[in-house]
Amino acid sequence: MILAGIALPSTAQAASRDGICDSGEFCYYYNSNEAGSISDFTGSIGDYGATQPTCYEFRGTGTGKGICVKNNAASVWNRSTKPVTVYYNSDYQGTSQTIAAGAKANLITALKNNNASHSFSLNNQQAAFNYFVSAGYTKVQSAGIVGNLMQESGSSIDPRASQPGGAGRGIAQWSVGGRWDHDTNDNTVWYSNQQGQSVWALNLQLKFITYELNTFSGFGKASLKAATTIDAAVTAFESKYERCGTCYHSTRVRYAQQVYNAYA
C-alpha cells in the first residue's frame, strides 16, 4: 500500500424549484431510471419534512407529483458541478451514496424509498469526510482517515489513481495482486461485484474501507476508534490499514489537519 455527515445548513425552498431538472440542480425522481415526477434542488437539505404542506415534494409532471420527497425517491440526476451525497437519515447521517457531478443513478437498495437528506460536496475530500462521520467515526478520526487518503491518491482523493510503475490503485492504493483484485473475500474488485457498483466509484471505495475495518480486526478499527487527536488517528490508519513503507507521516498529519479545519 503506498467515496451521516457534516451538519450543513438546510436551504429554504426556493422559487426556482419548478419540477424541471435544470443545469446546476440535483434532482430526485419518483421512479427508477429517471422517470416520474421530479423534485429539484440547488443546495443541501438536512430534513425534507414528512407531511404536507411543509415537506419538500415532487413538483414535476408524472407519477408521484405532490408526494413528499422523504423516503419516496428511486433515482437521481446530479446536474450540478459538485458531488452530491444522499443519506438514509436526516441531518446527513446513516447509509449514503455519493453521486458524481453530471451523473444519473438509481438509488442503491438501502436508499431507494429511504432517502432523508442530501448534501452538496465541495470536493472528494468533503465527500469522504462526510462519509466516515456518517459511518460513526468522530470528526478527528474521519479527518485522520482522509489525510491518509490524500497522501495515497492525491489531494483530490482520486478513485482512479494508479501508482506510476507500481501496483497501487484507487483512493487507498490497494495493490494489484492483493487487496485490489486477488485476496479472498477482501479485494476491491470482488467487493464492487458484490455491491453491483463500479470499482472506480468513490462511494464504492469508501464503502470498501469500512467493510475492511469492520470485518478484519488487523486493519486497526479499534485503534482508530480510540484516537482522540489528529496525530493518533493518522497513525492508527497509516500503520494498520495502509501499512505503508515510507509513510511521510508529517504530510499525512498536515493533510488531516487541513481537512479538519475545513469541514469539522
Secondary structure, DSSP 8 states (H G I E B T S, - for coil): --------------TT--SS--TT-EEEEEETTTEEEEEEESS-BS---SSTTTS-B--SSSTTTTSBSTT---EEEE-SSS-EEEEEETTTEEEEEEE-TT-EEE--TTTTT---EEEE-SSHHHHHHHHHHHTT--HHHHHHHHHHHHHHHTTTT-TT-B-TTSSEETTTTEETTTTTTTSTT--HHHHHHHHTS-TT-HHHHHHHHHHHHHH-GGG-HHHHHH--SHHHHHHHHIIIII--SS--HHHHHHHHHHHHHHH-
